[in-house]
Amino acid sequence: MINETHHSSLLSWVASANTPEAEFPIQNLPFCVFRNAGSSEPFRVGVAIGDAIVAPTALGALPGIDPIAREASLACAAPSLNRLMALGPLRWRALRLALSQGLREGSPARATLEPTLIKISQAEFDLPARIGDFTDMYTSIDHAINVGRLFRPDNPLMPNFKWLPCGYHARVSSIGISGQRFVRPTGQLMPPGAVTPIVAPTRRLDYELELAIWIGTGNALGEPIALDAADQHVFGFGLLNDWSARDIQAWEYQPLGPLLSKNFATTVSPWVVTTEALEPFRVAWHRAPDEPQPVGYLESSANRGQGAFDIGLEAWLLTEQMAAAGSRPHRLSATSFRHNYWTVGQMVAHHTVNGCNLCPGDLIGSGTQSGPGPGESGALIEITEGGKRPVALENGESRTFLADGDTVIFRGRAQRAGFRGIGFGECVGTVLPARS
Ligand code: CA
């Protein structure tokens, strides 16, 4: 699946794409929905290159362009990625190749594409897609054990965890783009030792470090997506913060799962890094011989061979005091998606094994990403062991859970020797005080 668009030697006529630390080199080409900041112009589809955004629709005017790439470029004349997502991998690949060729050093397409560039710093973003449905998974075994141990020390892992990728149907209306600022939620809490709940702002506000999985082509109702076909339905990946109110969650979650502890806000990054851009970062997926082996629809040799992705993920905290002092954010954790117990393909195959239909623009959260080592926990409830071990910050502040004014920043980057590293940009969200 590696092709000429992945070659590490490729350089762009957009010079900022060619530095070693660039998040958006020509090998990445992530999609977004953007407009000039502060304008009232309609949002439109863009592609990042270096520190700028290019309009893929401009490719349609190039003489001699591959007709399939042209069709895909015209699907970008829209305020969301849904039309492009629905076209499927043949057209996604053609568009990526045309973008790669047009943005390469020396390309005659420069004259057509360069006038469409705007700086990322001068853009504002909308959600990449019109999201019909949002499913949030629970698929990191390290997260499940670390959190489960707090509630059930003798039995941290539910018996189904090793047999199926757990998930629940989540809320779309409160999903916001990076930069989202949301009010601390109020709800029912059962204080320790109490017998009746109180109504109060959450005291245990947390984040969850997740990947956003964006569905491209869907499936017909009643027709499952086979494991080995699943990647053909995944358009790409971003970062996702599943903000969580742990005290509201602890009181409400049985028997039907989280509701108000999660549905007040979810933040996603503006960039969708395509599945094709991530091909060099595929890795083998393992299931130890003494663990339950996947049942039929969750098992394939291709999934074992290269079903996982090595995507580095980081969570950072910037408190209001740190921001006022001009301090750098504090890194809370760093891990990789390669540790996940289930692959994205297995999540998609499981989601549809009963015939459930996925649609272009559907969003799947990977579940909180925690790794096996110290410093790899993707939520404060794990890092602080349920609030018992505060995190000390460089400026003398400390945190068990999030305070008003706190900003949480996620970053992602995929790297492998012999290939250009590619970045995910940032997913940023800020906690505002509760309504009084
Ligand atoms: Ca979650």
Residues whose N, C-alpha, C, O or C-beta is under 5 A from the ligand:
A	BS01	CA	D136 M137 E208 D242 G367 T368
